[in-house]
Amino acid sequence: MSELFLGDCLDYMKTMPDKSVDAIITDPPFGIGFKYHKKEENNNPKDYWKWFNPIYKQIQKKVKDGGFIAIWQTNKYFPYFWKWFGNDIRIYASCKNFVQLRKTAINYGFDPIILKYKKGLELLKPINPKRNIDWFVCNTAKFVTEKDSLTRQHPCPRPIDQVCELIDNFVIEDGLVFDPFMGSGTTGVASLKLQRKFVGCEINKDYFEIAKKRIGDWEKQSRLFEGEKK
């Protein structure tokens, strides 16, 4: 089951009931001047947090007590993570099997992901996580070999195995996952693939249409598979 919304995530979250989702897994713009449909304006730590802090406050309101939060970030802002997100965070190293070389002396070989469970009497954790450790090597090489895929129509797609690993290990079975920065819909596809429900929001219409098609195709495929089993 999935629900998709086109529009600003901050506006949309204000319409959502508080404590209504089991997990929030999202990859927001990093605020480093990267070009999506337009160049990012918040390209320094101060301006970035001024923009993202109101969104993070809403994220904390919408997830249930004991619920899971995962937020992709940039290595460049590593010194600010604990100040911004609290002392109870863990840094998940999503390592890459292919690193695109850029014009810098040392290239980053992993993406840091902020992980935490919201405080609650009981944490909403899977009963039998596959591998409850804080690193994973994801397949980024396919973004070089699969240049014509639907996913590559987004300038910064996420490997689906990266997202599946988080969901499999940290999101309760049959839980509801929300992604306020849905992009090309990878979190949605991963959620449905692992039998979780999904709600996604995306502000850019072109990316929204990509996500809508990818998630819709997966739902059709799943229904066909269920029909064959019956």
N, C-alpha and C positions, 0 to 999 in steps of 0.2 A: 504494500500500500504506500502511495506517495502523494504528496501535495506540493505543487510548485507555484511560486509567486514571483511576478515581475515587478521590481520596484526597489526603493531604498530600504535596506535591512533595518535601519534604526526606526523608520516609520512603521515598518511591518511589525517589529518586535513590540512596539508600544500597543499594538492591538492584540497581542498574544496573552493568554492568562499566565500569571506568574507560576513557577514550578510546574510547568506543563510538559517538559521533555526530559527524557532520561539521559541524553548526552548531546553535547554540542561539539561538533568536529568541523573546523573551518580553516581556510587558508586565505586570510585577508591580504590585500596589497601591503607590501612591506614598508612603503614610505622611503624608498631609496632612489626615486626618480625613474623607475621602470615604466616603459610605455605599454599600456593596455590599449583601450580604444582612444585614450589620450595619455599624455605624460603625467605621472603622479606629481601632485603639487607638494605633498608632505614628505620632503626628502631630507629630513634631519630628525633626530630623536625628539626634540622639543615639540615641533609641529606635528610629528607623527602621533605622539601620545595625546596631544590636545585633540586630535581627530578621533583616535581609537578609544580613548578612555570612556566616553559616553556609551560607546558600543559595548565595551567590556562590562560596564555596569549593568546594562540590559541583559547581556549573556548570563551573568551571575543570577539575575532575577528569574530568568526563564527556565533554567535547569532545576530539576528537583533537588531537594536535600539529599546528599549522598550521591548525586549524579556526576557524570564524567565530563570533563572539558579538555579539548585538545585544540591548540592554536599554533599554526605554523608561524615562524618568525625568521628574521634574517640574522646571520652570524654577526653582522656589523653592530647590532644593538644588544649583544650578549651582556655587556655590563649593566644594562638597565632592567633585565628580566625580573629580578627579585623585587626591585623597587616598584615596578609596574604591576606585577601579577601576584605578589605576596611571597612570603617565606616558605609556604607549603608546596611550592611547585617542584616538579621533577623535569629535567631536560631529557627528552627522548631523541636519540641520535638516529635519524633516518639516513643511513649511508647509501652512497650511490655506486653502482657498478660501472658507471661511465661518467666521467667529469669533463664537461666541455671546457677547454682551455680558454682563458680570457687574458687580457693584457694586464696581468698582475703577477708579482713575483711568486705568490703562493695562492693556489686555487682551493676553494672550499670543497671538501669531499663528502659533506653531509649537511642536511637541513636540521636545525634545532626545532623541536616541537615542544611547546609548553604543555605539560600534562598536570592535571590535578583532579581530585574529587572534591566536590563541594561538601562542606561540613554537614554532617547529619548523624542521627543516632545509628544508622546502618548505611554502609556504602553500597551503592547499586553496582555490584561487580558480578561478572560471569561466575557461574559455579565451577566450571572447569576450563580456565583459560589455557590456551595452547602453549604459550611460552611467555611467562610474565617477567620479561626483562626489558631494559630500556634502550635497546638498539635493534636495528634491522637493516639488512642490505636490500635495497629495492632496485628494480630493473628500470634504469633510466636510459639504457642503450637503445631500447625500442623507439624512443623519440627521434633517433637518428635514422633507424632502418624503416620506420613506418611513417614517412613524411606525409603521405596522402590520407592518413586516417582522420576520422571526424574529430578526434581528440586534439589533433595538431592544429585545428582551426582556432584554438585558444593559444595565446602567446606564452602561457606558463602553466601547462597541464601538470597534474599530479599522477604518478604511477598508481594504478589501481591496487597493486599488491601492497603498497605503502599504507593505503587507507584500510584495506582489508585486515592488515596486521593489527592496527589499532582497534578496530571494531571487534575482531575475534577475541582479543585479549582483555579489553577494558569496558565493553558495552554489554549490558545484560541481554540475555536471550529474549527475542521478541520486543526489544526496547525501541523507543522512538528517538531517532537521530535528527537533529536540526543543523543545517548549514546555512548561515546568513550570507555567505559569500560563495554561492554554489558554483560559479564559473561554468566549466564544461560538464559538470554533473558527476564527477568521479565519486564523490562521497555518496551520492544517491545510488549509483550503480552498485557500489561496494556494500551499502546497507541492504539493498534488496537481495543481492547475491548471498548474503549471510543471514537472511530471514529476519532483518530488522525493518521497522517502518521508517519512513523518511519524509521530512519537510524541508524544502529548500527555497532560498530567496536569491535573486540575481538582478542587479540594477541595469545591466547592459542587455539590450534586446537580442543582439546577435548571439551572445554567449548563452542567453536564456533558451533560445531556439535550439542550440546545439545540445544543451543539457536535456531539454524536453524530448528531443529525438532519441538520445542515448538511453535515457531512463525508460521512455516508452517502449523502445525496442527490447530492452531487457524484460520489462513486464510482460510483453507479448510472448517472448521466448519462455518465460517462466510458466505462463498459463498453458502453453502448448505442452510443456514438459509435464505439468500436473495432469493434463488431460490424458497423456500417454500412460502415466502411471495408473490411472483409474481404469 
